[in-house]
């Protein structure tokens, strides 16, 4: 079973790099580009790890983490 990682970031270059590196290592990767979507995906998918940007549209990374 592959571990699940959620990348929550609105910067395309960072997302592409992280997604490539994580998939290369065999992880299942999901991407959220704003805080509200990240929170919904965390609740729905229950990822093993969240790589969470602090400054995102909607909810900030701090707000997502606090929830």
C-alpha positions in Angstrom: 0.0 0.0 0.0 1.3 3.4 -1.0 1.4 6.2 1.5 -0.8 9.2 0.6 0.6 12.7 0.6 -1.3 15.9 0.1 0.6 18.9 -1.3 -1.3 22.1 -0.4 0.3 25.0 -2.3 -0.8 27.6 -4.8 2.6 28.1 -6.4 2.7 25.9 -9.6 6.5 25.5 -9.7 6.6 24.2 -6.2 3.7 21.9 -6.7 5.3 20.4 -9.9 8.6 19.8 -8.2 7.2 18.3 -5.0 4.7 16.2 -6.9 7.4 14.8 -9.2 9.7 14.0 -6.3 7.0 12.3 -4.2 5.7 10.2 -7.1 9.2 9.2 -8.0 9.5 7.7 -4.5 6.3 5.8 -4.9 3.9 7.9 -2.9 0.2 8.6 -4.0 0.0 12.4 -4.3 -3.0 14.7 -4.3 -2.8 18.5 -4.8 -4.9 21.3 -3.3 -4.2 24.9 -4.5 -6.1 26.8 -1.8 -6.8 26.4 1.9 -10.5 25.4 1.8 -9.8 22.7 -0.8 -6.9 21.4 1.3 -9.0 21.1 4.4 -11.8 19.3 2.5 -9.2 16.8 1.0 -7.6 16.2 4.4 -11.0 15.3 5.9 -12.0 13.2 2.9 -8.7 11.4 2.0 -7.0 11.3 5.4 -3.5 11.6 3.9 -0.5 10.3 5.8 1.4 13.5 5.3 0.4 17.1 4.3 3.0 19.4 2.8 1.2 22.7 3.7 2.1 26.2 2.4 1.4 29.0 4.9 0.3 31.6 2.4 -2.6 30.3 0.2 -5.8 31.8 -1.1 -8.9 31.2 1.1 -7.8 29.7 4.4 -4.1 30.1 5.2 -1.9 27.2 6.0 -2.0 28.2 9.7 -5.8 28.1 9.6 -5.9 24.7 7.9 -3.4 23.3 10.4 -5.4 24.8 13.3 -8.6 23.0 12.1 
